Amino acid sequence: MSEQSPDADRGPPQAADPTAIAPARSWPLRVVSGFRSVVAMDASMLRDHPRFVLALMFVVLFPALYIAIYLGGVWDPASRTQALPVAIVNLDRGVVYRDHNANVGGDLAARLAARSDFGFQTMGDPAEAEQAVTAGKLAFAIVIPADFSAKAVPGETAGAGRIRIVFSEGNNYSTATIARRFASEMSTQVNEALNENRWKAVLEAAGESSGSLHELKTGVGQLVDGAVRLDAGTRAYAEASRALSDGMKRLGDGIREMDSRMPRNKDLDALRSGAKQVADGQDELNSGLGRLRDGANKLESGLATMQEKSKSVPFGGAKISKGAEQLKDGADQLGKGIESARSGSRKLAAGGEQVANGVSRLTRGVAAMSDGVDAMAKALPTDDRLAEFNDGGAKLSDGSQQLVVGLRALDAAIPRDIARLGGSADGLASSIEPELVAIAPVATNGGAFSPNMLAVASWVGVVILANMFGFRLIRDDVSSTPRLSRVLGKLVIPAGFVALQNLALVATLRYGLGLQPYDAGATIVIAVASALIFMLLVYALLLVVGDAGKLIAVLLLTLQLTAGGGIVPAELTGPFYRAMHDWLPFTYVIEAYRAALFDAFGGDWLTPLKTVGLFGAGALALAFAAARFKVVPAEKFRPSLDLS
């Protein structure tokens, strides 16, 4: 009878195996002999089932095909973006800005159409372009609105000029991501072009401003000279205003005194009336003298008669005649005197008339002068106004001094010449450009995903081999061998196929996809060693929990795809995945691959590979401690695949 193993799932009772190891032999020899028996058992499956060998050869190449198909499709998508159809809809009407015609939309459309990074095509209807995006006929559409130049060129507000990028995330999220990246790059290029044109205008204006600045400098210098002369004049004016104020004050006092002493109208009326009365009295005197002269003439005539008549009077008639003659002579002299007086009276009357007329004119003139003096006295400024006038002159003088100081400061502040801006318009518009220093550079998108996909393909290959080989399945003729023999023996032949799988993987990566590893030898070591460790992990799962280990292996692969850091950095995942990151073999296998393929992490691939080895050692120890094999008779020991 064969040795009963407490860890084997027994089938029906079987006859004793003549090849069974005698109990008397030592344990190490039994382990070695049992190991050979287990390996021979699996080798007999290959010998007895040639179609199974063919299937295994396909499985050997399966991971290589997997990585070739997957990475070949995403190897370098950036070099194939010209196959993406993109519509350009330019509605921009342009703008006239500061006497310059600008059509930024037209220039942008022309530049885009000349590029070859996308399959650009021109369309005229934005609704038609949007419908084509919706239908999946276009990757995305660029719609330049009619007022784009009018809003973008003045630059009054940030983001005034807007270009619509129409895409459908539901149609293809990757295409939408490309559209977003393109929108950012395009806005940067348009802003650089606008800034370049603005700097051209600035440089031209700076050249023209040099002459204008010289003229401004000269003009300000002349203003300074004029202000100095104005200051001197305002100083003289301030002195004159003080003198004028004093003189006006004295003049006002004199005119007011004169106004107070001017005769009133009633006095002038009395003077005018008296002068008229004098003239009228003189006329009456002249009339009286005329009558008196007539009387004197009559008296002379009567005395002449009396003289003639008295000569004939006796007794004294001669004397009477002589007396009459004397009277006559007196009357004659009286008449002449009266005539002379009348002549003087007439002259006096004429003078009186002139005096009356003159007095009348004088009174009217004096009245008018009195009114004028009174009006002048009222029109003269008061002492308060004169004081304000005097203060105004002083303030004007102070202001002119401040004007001189300010103009001199302005003249000192204005440079004699404008320093010309160096460089060019495009250099000033885009004077900063990042210098990209790539440590451990990766040439292609597919190459960047290679470490992750190599680990995935290795894991998938191991799971497939585990299903084909039946890691838990042993014949009853070897069921009594030591557990260590069975645990190690069941690994030998699958390990050979795993090694072949990963050699094919590395060859496909190098010669099929053209990725040149930084360290080819290290890449081979990592591929084979990590795959063997993955086999130990799957092997342990199957031995410990049975066929449920296959499900756990698939779930573990899914977890490692997210938390292993191969697709996105672990820092960008959720808290659970960040916590699991350091406890997964993929984390260290991917790090080792990156070091060997790209010289990442300073080229240190051995340290993470040693960490992966700890996972393998733990899996092997677990498999030995809790192995549960399924024992079957020899006729039922066959591949799990139906190859009939």
C-alpha positions as CSV (number, residue, x, y, z in Angstrom):
1,M,0.0,0.0,0.0
2,S,1.1,3.5,-0.7
3,E,1.9,5.9,2.2
4,Q,-1.2,7.7,3.4
5,S,-0.7,11.5,3.3
6,P,-2.8,13.5,5.7
7,D,-2.8,16.4,3.3
8,A,-4.0,14.6,0.2
9,D,-7.6,14.4,-0.9
10,R,-8.0,10.6,-1.3
11,G,-9.8,8.9,-4.1
12,P,-10.9,5.2,-4.0
13,P,-8.4,2.7,-2.4
14,Q,-5.6,1.8,-4.8
15,A,-3.2,-1.1,-4.9
16,A,0.3,-0.7,-3.6
17,D,2.7,1.1,-5.9
18,P,5.8,-1.0,-6.5
19,T,7.7,2.3,-7.0
20,A,6.9,3.5,-3.5
21,I,9.8,4.6,-1.4
22,A,10.7,2.4,1.4
23,P,10.2,3.9,4.9
24,A,13.6,2.9,5.9
25,R,15.4,5.4,3.7
26,S,16.5,8.7,5.1
27,W,14.1,11.8,4.8
28,P,16.5,13.8,2.5
29,L,16.8,10.9,0.1
30,R,13.0,10.4,0.2
31,V,12.5,14.1,-0.6
32,V,14.9,13.9,-3.6
33,S,13.4,10.7,-4.8
34,G,9.9,12.0,-4.3
35,F,10.7,15.2,-6.1
36,R,12.0,13.2,-9.1
37,S,8.8,11.1,-9.1
38,V,6.6,14.2,-9.0
39,V,8.5,15.8,-11.9
40,A,8.3,12.6,-13.8
41,M,4.6,12.5,-13.2
42,D,4.1,15.9,-14.8
43,A,6.5,15.0,-17.6
44,S,4.5,11.9,-18.4
45,M,1.5,14.2,-19.0
46,L,3.5,16.0,-21.6
47,R,4.7,12.7,-23.1
48,D,1.2,11.1,-23.1
49,H,-0.6,14.1,-24.5
50,P,1.2,15.8,-27.4
51,R,-1.7,18.1,-28.1
52,F,-1.4,19.4,-24.6
53,V,2.2,20.3,-25.5
54,L,1.0,22.2,-28.5
55,A,-1.5,24.0,-26.3
56,L,1.3,24.8,-23.8
57,M,3.4,26.3,-26.6
58,F,0.5,28.6,-27.5
59,V,0.2,29.5,-23.9
60,V,4.0,30.2,-23.8
61,L,3.4,32.8,-26.6
62,F,0.1,34.1,-25.2
63,P,1.6,36.8,-22.9
64,A,3.8,37.9,-25.8
65,L,0.8,38.1,-28.1
66,Y,-1.1,39.9,-25.3
67,I,1.5,42.6,-24.8
68,A,2.1,42.9,-28.6
69,I,-1.6,43.4,-29.3
70,Y,-2.2,45.8,-26.4
71,L,1.0,47.9,-26.5
72,G,1.1,47.8,-30.3
73,G,-2.2,49.6,-30.4
74,V,-1.2,52.3,-28.0
75,W,2.5,52.4,-28.6
76,D,2.8,55.9,-30.1
77,P,-0.6,57.5,-30.6
78,A,0.9,61.0,-30.7
79,S,2.4,60.1,-34.1
80,R,-1.0,59.1,-35.5
81,T,-3.1,62.1,-34.5
82,Q,-3.3,63.2,-38.1
83,A,-5.8,60.5,-38.6
84,L,-8.2,62.3,-36.2
85,P,-10.6,64.4,-38.3
86,V,-11.0,67.9,-36.8
87,A,-13.2,70.7,-38.3
88,I,-12.2,74.4,-38.4
89,V,-15.2,76.8,-38.5
90,N,-13.9,80.4,-38.9
91,L,-16.6,83.1,-38.6
92,D,-14.3,85.9,-37.5
93,R,-15.1,89.2,-39.2
94,G,-11.8,90.9,-38.1
95,V,-11.4,94.3,-36.5
96,V,-9.8,97.7,-37.3
97,Y,-7.9,98.6,-34.2
98,R,-5.8,101.8,-34.1
99,D,-5.8,102.1,-37.8
100,H,-4.6,98.5,-38.3
101,N,-6.6,95.7,-39.8
102,A,-6.5,92.5,-37.7
103,N,-8.2,89.1,-38.3
104,V,-6.8,86.8,-35.6
105,G,-9.3,84.1,-36.5
106,G,-8.3,84.0,-40.1
107,D,-4.6,83.8,-39.2
108,L,-5.3,81.1,-36.7
109,A,-7.4,79.1,-39.2
110,A,-4.6,79.4,-41.8
111,R,-1.9,78.2,-39.4
112,L,-4.0,75.3,-38.2
113,A,-4.8,74.2,-41.7
114,A,-1.1,74.1,-42.6
115,R,-0.3,71.9,-39.6
116,S,-0.2,68.1,-39.9
117,D,-0.8,67.0,-36.3
118,F,-4.5,66.5,-37.0
119,G,-6.7,65.9,-40.0
120,F,-7.9,69.5,-40.2
121,Q,-10.9,70.3,-42.6
122,T,-12.6,73.6,-43.1
123,M,-16.4,73.9,-42.5
124,G,-18.6,77.0,-42.7
125,D,-21.6,76.0,-40.5
126,P,-20.9,75.5,-36.7
127,A,-24.2,73.6,-36.3
128,E,-23.1,71.2,-39.0
129,A,-19.7,70.7,-37.4
130,E,-21.3,70.1,-34.0
131,Q,-23.7,67.6,-35.5
132,A,-20.7,65.8,-37.1
133,V,-19.0,65.6,-33.6
134,T,-22.2,64.2,-32.1
135,A,-22.4,61.6,-34.9
136,G,-18.7,60.6,-34.3
137,K,-17.6,61.7,-37.7
138,L,-15.3,64.3,-36.2
139,A,-12.9,64.0,-33.2
140,F,-13.7,67.6,-32.3
141,A,-14.5,71.0,-33.9
142,I,-12.9,74.4,-33.5
143,V,-15.4,77.2,-33.8
144,I,-14.0,80.8,-34.1
145,P,-16.8,83.3,-33.4
146,A,-17.5,86.3,-35.5
147,D,-16.4,88.8,-32.8
148,F,-13.3,86.9,-31.9
149,S,-10.8,89.6,-33.2
150,A,-12.9,92.4,-31.9
151,K,-12.7,91.0,-28.3
152,A,-9.3,89.5,-28.4
153,V,-7.2,92.3,-30.0
154,P,-8.0,95.1,-27.5
155,G,-7.4,92.8,-24.5
156,E,-9.7,94.8,-22.3
157,T,-10.5,91.8,-20.1
158,A,-8.9,88.5,-19.5
159,G,-10.3,85.7,-21.7
160,A,-12.5,88.1,-23.8
161,G,-11.8,86.3,-27.0
162,R,-13.2,82.8,-26.8
163,I,-12.8,79.9,-29.2
164,R,-15.2,77.1,-28.8
165,I,-13.8,73.5,-28.8
166,V,-16.7,71.1,-29.4
167,F,-16.0,67.5,-28.4
168,S,-17.9,64.5,-27.1
169,E,-16.6,62.7,-24.0
170,G,-19.2,60.0,-24.4
171,N,-18.0,59.2,-27.9
172,N,-14.4,58.9,-26.9
173,Y,-13.0,60.1,-23.6
174,S,-9.4,59.9,-24.8
175,T,-10.2,62.1,-27.8
176,A,-11.9,64.5,-25.5
177,T,-8.7,64.6,-23.4
178,I,-6.7,65.3,-26.6
179,A,-9.1,68.1,-27.4
180,R,-8.7,69.7,-24.0
181,R,-4.9,69.5,-24.3
182,F,-5.0,71.0,-27.8
183,A,-7.3,73.9,-26.6
184,S,-4.7,74.8,-23.9
185,E,-1.8,74.7,-26.4
186,M,-3.8,76.7,-29.0
187,S,-4.7,79.4,-26.5
188,T,-1.1,79.7,-25.5
189,Q,0.0,80.1,-29.2
190,V,-2.7,82.7,-30.0
191,N,-1.8,84.7,-26.9
192,E,1.9,84.6,-27.9
193,A,1.0,85.8,-31.4
194,L,-1.2,88.7,-30.0
195,N,1.6,89.6,-27.6
196,E,4.1,89.6,-30.4
197,N,2.0,92.0,-32.4
198,R,1.5,94.3,-29.4
199,W,5.2,94.3,-28.7
200,K,5.8,95.3,-32.3
201,A,3.5,98.3,-31.8
202,V,5.3,99.1,-28.5
203,L,8.7,99.1,-30.2
204,E,7.5,101.3,-33.1
205,A,5.9,103.7,-30.6
206,A,9.1,103.8,-28.6
207,G,11.1,104.8,-31.7
208,E,8.6,107.5,-32.5
209,S,8.4,108.7,-28.9
210,S,12.2,109.4,-28.8
211,G,11.7,112.6,-31.0
212,S,8.5,113.5,-29.1
213,L,10.4,113.2,-25.8
214,H,13.1,115.6,-27.1
215,E,10.4,118.1,-28.1
216,L,8.7,117.6,-24.7
217,K,12.0,118.2,-22.9
218,T,12.6,121.4,-25.0
219,G,9.0,122.6,-24.4
220,V,9.2,122.0,-20.6
221,G,12.5,123.9,-20.6
222,Q,10.8,126.8,-22.3
223,L,8.0,126.6,-19.8
224,V,10.5,126.8,-17.0
225,D,12.1,129.9,-18.5
226,G,8.6,131.4,-19.0
227,A,7.6,130.5,-15.5
228,V,10.7,132.3,-14.1
229,R,9.8,135.4,-16.0
230,L,6.2,135.1,-14.9
231,D,7.4,134.8,-11.3
232,A,9.4,138.0,-11.7
233,G,6.4,139.7,-13.2
234,T,4.0,138.4,-10.5
235,R,6.5,139.7,-7.9
236,A,6.4,143.1,-9.5
237,Y,2.6,142.9,-9.8
238,A,2.3,142.0,-6.1
239,E,4.3,145.1,-5.3
240,A,2.2,147.2,-7.7
241,S,-1.0,145.8,-6.3
242,R,0.0,146.8,-2.8
243,A,0.8,150.4,-4.1
244,L,-2.4,150.5,-6.1
245,S,-4.4,149.3,-3.2
246,D,-2.9,152.0,-1.0
247,G,-3.5,154.7,-3.7
248,M,-7.0,153.5,-4.3
249,K,-7.7,153.7,-0.6
250,R,-6.4,157.3,-0.5
251,L,-8.3,158.2,-3.7
252,G,-11.4,156.7,-2.2
253,D,-11.0,158.8,0.9
254,G,-10.4,162.0,-1.2
255,I,-13.4,161.4,-3.4
256,R,-15.6,160.6,-0.5
257,E,-14.4,163.9,1.1
258,M,-15.1,165.8,-2.1
259,D,-18.5,164.2,-2.4
260,S,-19.3,165.3,1.1
261,R,-18.3,168.9,0.2
262,M,-19.9,169.3,-3.2
263,P,-22.9,171.8,-3.2
264,R,-26.3,170.3,-3.2
265,N,-28.8,170.8,-6.0
266,K,-30.8,173.3,-4.0
267,D,-27.7,175.6,-3.6
268,L,-27.0,175.4,-7.3
269,D,-30.7,176.2,-8.0
270,A,-30.4,179.4,-5.8
271,L,-27.2,180.4,-7.6
272,R,-28.8,180.0,-10.9
273,S,-31.9,182.0,-9.8
274,G,-29.8,184.8,-8.4
275,A,-27.7,185.1,-11.6
276,K,-31.0,185.3,-13.6
277,Q,-32.3,188.0,-11.3
278,V,-29.1,190.0,-11.7
279,A,-29.5,189.8,-15.5
280,D,-33.1,190.8,-15.3
281,G,-32.3,193.8,-13.0
282,Q,-29.6,194.9,-15.4
283,D,-32.1,194.9,-18.2
284,E,-34.4,197.1,-16.1
285,L,-31.5,199.4,-15.2
286,N,-30.7,199.7,-18.9
287,S,-34.4,200.6,-19.6
288,G,-34.4,203.2,-16.8
289,L,-31.2,204.8,-18.1
290,G,-32.9,205.1,-21.5
291,R,-35.8,206.8,-20.0
292,L,-33.4,209.0,-17.9
293,R,-31.5,209.9,-21.1
294,D,-34.8,210.9,-22.7
295,G,-35.6,213.0,-19.7
296,A,-32.1,214.6,-19.8
297,N,-32.6,215.4,-23.5
298,K,-35.9,217.0,-22.8
299,L,-34.3,218.9,-19.9
300,E,-31.5,220.1,-22.2
301,S,-34.1,221.1,-24.8
302,G,-36.2,222.9,-22.1
303,L,-33.1,224.7,-20.7
304,A,-32.2,225.7,-24.2
305,T,-35.6,227.2,-24.6
306,M,-35.4,228.7,-21.2
307,Q,-32.1,230.2,-22.1
308,E,-33.5,231.8,-25.2
309,K,-36.6,232.9,-23.4
310,S,-34.9,234.2,-20.3
311,K,-32.8,236.6,-22.3
312,S,-35.9,238.7,-22.9
313,V,-36.8,238.8,-19.3
314,P,-36.0,242.1,-17.7
315,F,-34.2,242.4,-14.6
316,G,-32.1,239.4,-14.3
317,G,-33.2,237.7,-17.4
318,A,-29.5,237.5,-18.5
319,K,-28.6,235.8,-15.4
320,I,-31.4,233.4,-15.7
321,S,-30.4,232.9,-19.3
322,K,-26.8,232.3,-18.2
323,G,-27.9,230.0,-15.5
324,A,-30.1,228.2,-17.9
325,E,-27.2,227.9,-20.2
326,Q,-25.1,226.5,-17.4
327,L,-28.0,224.1,-16.6
328,K,-28.2,223.3,-20.2
329,D,-24.5,222.4,-20.3
330,G,-25.0,220.4,-17.1
331,A,-28.0,218.7,-18.7
332,D,-26.0,218.1,-21.7
333,Q,-23.2,216.6,-19.7
334,L,-25.9,214.6,-17.7
335,G,-27.3,213.4,-21.0
336,K,-23.8,212.3,-22.1
337,G,-23.2,210.7,-18.8
338,I,-26.5,208.9,-18.9
339,E,-25.7,207.8,-22.5
340,S,-22.3,206.6,-21.3
341,A,-24.0,204.9,-18.3
342,R,-26.5,203.4,-20.6
343,S,-23.8,202.1,-22.9
344,G,-22.1,200.6,-19.8
345,S,-25.4,199.3,-18.6
346,R,-25.9,197.6,-22.0
347,K,-22.5,196.0,-21.7
348,L,-23.3,195.1,-18.1
349,A,-26.6,193.6,-19.2
350,A,-24.8,191.6,-21.9
351,G,-22.3,190.5,-19.4
352,G,-25.0,189.7,-16.9
353,E,-26.7,187.6,-19.6
354,Q,-23.5,185.8,-20.2
355,V,-23.0,185.4,-16.4
356,A,-26.5,184.0,-16.1
357,N,-25.9,181.6,-19.0
358,G,-22.6,180.7,-17.5
359,V,-23.9,180.2,-14.1
360,S,-26.7,178.1,-15.5
361,R,-24.2,175.9,-17.3
362,L,-21.9,175.9,-14.3
363,T,-24.7,174.8,-12.0
364,R,-25.7,172.1,-14.4
365,G,-22.0,171.0,-14.7
366,V,-21.5,171.1,-11.0
367,A,-24.7,169.1,-10.5
368,A,-23.5,166.5,-13.0
369,M,-20.1,166.5,-11.4
370,S,-21.7,166.1,-8.0
371,D,-23.7,163.1,-9.3
372,G,-20.5,161.7,-10.9
373,V,-18.5,162.1,-7.8
374,D,-21.3,160.5,-5.8
375,A,-21.4,157.6,-8.2
376,M,-17.6,157.3,-8.2
377,A,-17.6,157.3,-4.4
378,K,-20.2,154.5,-4.5
379,A,-18.3,152.6,-7.2
380,L,-14.9,152.7,-5.4
381,P,-14.0,149.3,-3.7
382,T,-14.3,149.1,0.0
383,D,-11.2,148.7,2.2
384,D,-12.0,145.0,2.6
385,R,-12.1,144.5,-1.2
386,L,-8.8,146.4,-1.5
387,A,-7.3,144.1,1.2
388,E,-8.5,141.0,-0.8
389,F,-7.0,142.5,-4.0
390,N,-3.7,143.0,-2.2
391,D,-3.8,139.5,-0.8
392,G,-4.6,138.1,-4.3
393,G,-1.5,139.7,-5.6
394,A,0.6,138.0,-2.9
395,K,-1.1,134.6,-3.5
396,L,-0.4,135.0,-7.3
397,S,3.2,135.6,-6.5
398,D,3.4,132.5,-4.3
399,G,1.6,130.4,-7.0
400,S,4.1,131.5,-9.6
401,Q,7.0,130.5,-7.4
402,Q,5.4,127.0,-6.9
403,L,4.9,126.8,-10.6
404,V,8.6,127.4,-11.2
405,V,9.5,124.8,-8.6
406,G,7.1,122.2,-10.1
407,L,8.2,122.8,-13.7
408,R,11.8,122.5,-12.6
409,A,11.0,119.2,-10.9
410,L,9.2,118.0,-14.1
411,D,12.1,119.1,-16.2
412,A,14.5,117.1,-14.0
413,A,12.2,114.1,-14.0
414,I,11.9,113.9,-17.8
415,P,14.9,111.9,-19.3
416,R,16.8,113.5,-22.1
417,D,16.2,110.4,-24.2
418,I,14.3,107.1,-24.2
419,A,16.5,104.0,-23.9
420,R,15.5,101.8,-26.8
421,L,14.1,98.4,-25.8
422,G,16.4,95.6,-26.7
423,G,15.4,92.3,-28.2
424,S,12.6,91.5,-30.7
425,A,8.8,91.5,-30.5
426,D,8.6,87.7,-30.4
427,G,11.3,87.6,-27.7
428,L,9.5,90.2,-25.6
429,A,6.2,88.4,-26.1
430,S,7.6,85.0,-25.1
431,S,10.7,85.7,-23.1
432,I,10.4,82.6,-20.9
433,E,10.4,79.1,-22.1
434,P,10.7,76.1,-19.9
435,E,13.7,73.9,-20.3
436,L,12.6,70.3,-20.0
437,V,15.2,68.0,-18.4
438,A,14.0,64.4,-18.7
439,I,15.6,62.0,-16.3
440,A,15.2,58.4,-17.5
441,P,13.5,59.5,-20.7
442,V,10.8,57.4,-22.4
443,A,10.4,57.7,-26.1
444,T,6.8,56.5,-26.6
445,N,3.5,56.2,-24.9
446,G,3.5,52.4,-25.3
447,G,7.0,52.2,-23.8
448,A,5.8,54.1,-20.8
449,F,3.1,51.4,-20.2
450,S,5.5,48.5,-20.8
451,P,6.5,47.9,-17.1
452,N,2.9,47.7,-16.1
453,M,1.9,45.5,-19.1
454,L,4.9,43.2,-18.7
455,A,3.7,42.5,-15.1
456,V,0.1,42.0,-16.2
457,A,1.1,39.7,-19.1
458,S,3.3,37.6,-16.8
459,W,0.5,37.3,-14.2
460,V,-2.1,36.3,-16.9
461,G,0.3,33.7,-18.3
462,V,0.8,32.2,-14.9
463,V,-2.9,32.0,-14.2
464,I,-3.5,30.2,-17.6
465,L,-0.7,27.7,-16.9
466,A,-2.1,27.1,-13.5
467,N,-5.4,26.2,-15.1
468,M,-3.8,23.9,-17.7
469,F,-1.4,22.1,-15.4
470,G,-3.6,21.5,-12.4
471,F,-1.3,22.6,-9.6
472,R,-3.3,20.6,-7.0
473,L,-3.6,17.4,-9.0
474,I,-1.2,14.4,-8.3
475,R,-1.4,10.7,-9.1
476,D,-2.0,8.3,-6.3
477,D,1.4,6.6,-7.0
478,V,3.2,9.7,-5.7
479,S,0.7,10.8,-3.1
480,S,2.9,9.2,-0.3
481,T,6.0,11.2,-1.2
482,P,7.1,13.9,1.3
483,R,5.1,17.1,1.1
484,L,8.3,19.1,0.2
485,S,8.9,16.8,-2.7
486,R,5.3,17.3,-3.9
487,V,5.4,21.1,-3.3
488,L,8.6,21.6,-5.2
489,G,8.1,18.9,-7.8
490,K,4.9,20.4,-9.1
491,L,6.7,23.7,-9.8
492,V,9.5,22.4,-12.0
493,I,7.8,21.9,-15.4
494,P,5.4,24.9,-15.1
495,A,8.4,27.0,-14.1
496,G,10.1,26.1,-17.4
497,F,7.1,27.2,-19.4
498,V,6.8,30.4,-17.3
499,A,10.5,31.1,-18.1
500,L,9.8,30.5,-21.8
501,Q,6.8,32.8,-21.6
502,N,8.7,35.7,-20.3
503,L,11.7,35.2,-22.6
504,A,9.2,35.5,-25.4
505,L,7.7,38.6,-23.7
506,V,11.1,40.3,-23.6
507,A,11.9,39.3,-27.2
508,T,8.5,40.7,-28.4
509,L,9.1,44.0,-26.6
510,R,12.6,44.3,-28.0
511,Y,12.3,43.0,-31.6
512,G,8.5,43.2,-32.2
513,L,7.8,46.6,-30.7
514,G,11.3,48.1,-31.0
515,L,11.9,49.1,-27.3
516,Q,15.6,49.1,-26.5
517,P,16.0,48.4,-22.8
518,Y,18.6,50.4,-20.9
519,D,19.8,47.1,-19.3
520,A,18.7,44.1,-21.5
521,G,20.2,41.5,-19.1
522,A,18.5,43.0,-16.1
523,T,15.2,43.1,-18.0
524,I,15.5,39.3,-18.7
525,V,16.3,38.6,-15.1
526,I,13.4,40.7,-13.9
527,A,10.9,39.1,-16.4
528,V,11.8,35.5,-15.5
529,A,12.3,36.0,-11.7
530,S,9.1,38.1,-11.3
531,A,7.0,35.6,-13.3
532,L,8.3,32.7,-11.2
533,I,7.4,34.6,-8.1
534,F,3.9,35.3,-9.5
535,M,3.7,31.5,-10.1
536,L,4.5,30.9,-6.5
537,L,1.8,33.3,-5.4
538,V,-0.9,31.7,-7.6
539,Y,0.4,28.2,-6.6
540,A,0.1,29.0,-2.9
541,L,-3.5,30.4,-3.4
542,L,-4.5,27.2,-5.2
543,L,-2.9,24.9,-2.6
544,V,-4.4,26.8,0.3
545,V,-8.0,27.5,-0.8
546,G,-8.4,25.2,-3.8
547,D,-10.0,26.4,-7.0
548,A,-11.2,29.5,-5.3
549,G,-7.6,30.7,-5.5
550,K,-8.1,31.3,-9.3
551,L,-10.9,33.8,-8.5
552,I,-8.6,35.4,-5.8
553,A,-5.8,35.6,-8.4
554,V,-8.0,37.5,-10.9
555,L,-9.2,39.9,-8.1
556,L,-5.6,40.4,-7.0
557,L,-4.6,41.2,-10.6
558,T,-7.4,43.8,-10.8
559,L,-6.3,45.4,-7.4
560,Q,-2.7,45.5,-8.6
561,L,-3.7,47.3,-11.8
562,T,-5.0,50.2,-9.8
563,A,-2.9,50.2,-6.7
564,G,0.4,49.1,-8.3
565,G,1.2,52.5,-9.7
566,G,1.6,51.3,-13.3
567,I,-1.3,53.3,-14.8
568,V,-1.5,56.3,-12.5
569,P,0.6,57.3,-9.6
570,A,-0.6,55.7,-6.3
571,E,-0.8,59.2,-4.9
572,L,-3.6,60.0,-7.3
573,T,-5.7,57.0,-6.2
574,G,-8.1,56.6,-3.2
575,P,-7.0,56.1,0.4
576,F,-7.5,52.3,0.2
577,Y,-5.3,51.9,-2.9
578,R,-2.6,54.1,-1.4
579,A,-2.6,52.0,1.7
580,M,-2.3,48.8,-0.4
581,H,0.4,50.2,-2.7
582,D,3.4,49.1,-0.6
583,W,1.9,45.6,0.0
584,L,1.6,44.4,-3.6
585,P,4.2,42.6,-5.7
586,F,3.3,44.6,-8.8
587,T,4.5,47.8,-7.1
588,Y,8.1,46.5,-6.9
589,V,8.1,44.5,-10.2
590,I,7.0,47.7,-12.1
591,E,9.7,49.7,-10.2
592,A,12.3,47.1,-11.2
593,Y,11.2,47.1,-14.8
594,R,11.4,50.9,-15.0
595,A,14.9,50.8,-13.6
596,A,16.1,48.2,-16.2
597,L,14.1,49.6,-19.2
598,F,14.6,53.4,-18.6
599,D,17.4,53.7,-16.0
600,A,14.8,55.1,-13.6
601,F,15.5,55.1,-9.9
602,G,19.2,55.4,-10.6
603,G,19.1,52.1,-12.4
604,D,18.6,50.2,-9.2
605,W,16.5,47.2,-10.2
606,L,17.9,44.7,-7.8
607,T,16.5,46.3,-4.6
608,P,12.8,46.1,-5.7
609,L,13.4,42.6,-7.1
610,K,14.6,41.5,-3.7
611,T,11.4,42.8,-2.2
612,V,9.4,40.8,-4.7
613,G,11.5,37.8,-3.7
614,L,10.1,38.1,-0.2
615,F,6.6,37.7,-1.6
616,G,7.8,34.5,-3.3
617,A,9.5,33.1,-0.2
618,G,6.3,33.8,1.8
619,A,4.2,32.1,-0.8
620,L,6.4,29.1,-0.9
621,A,6.4,28.8,2.9
622,L,2.5,29.1,2.9
623,A,2.2,26.5,0.2
624,F,4.4,24.0,2.2
625,A,2.6,24.7,5.4
626,A,-1.0,24.4,4.1
627,A,-0.7,22.4,0.9
628,R,-3.9,20.4,-0.1
629,F,-3.4,18.2,-3.1
630,K,-6.0,16.3,-5.0
631,V,-5.0,12.6,-5.5
632,V,-6.4,10.9,-8.6
633,P,-5.7,7.5,-10.3
634,A,-3.2,7.4,-13.1
635,E,-5.9,7.0,-15.8
636,K,-7.5,10.3,-14.6
637,F,-4.3,12.2,-14.5
638,R,-4.6,14.3,-17.6
639,P,-4.7,17.9,-18.8
640,S,-7.6,20.0,-17.6
641,L,-8.2,21.1,-21.2
642,D,-10.4,18.9,-23.4
643,L,-8.0,18.3,-26.4
644,S,-9.9,15.4,-28.0
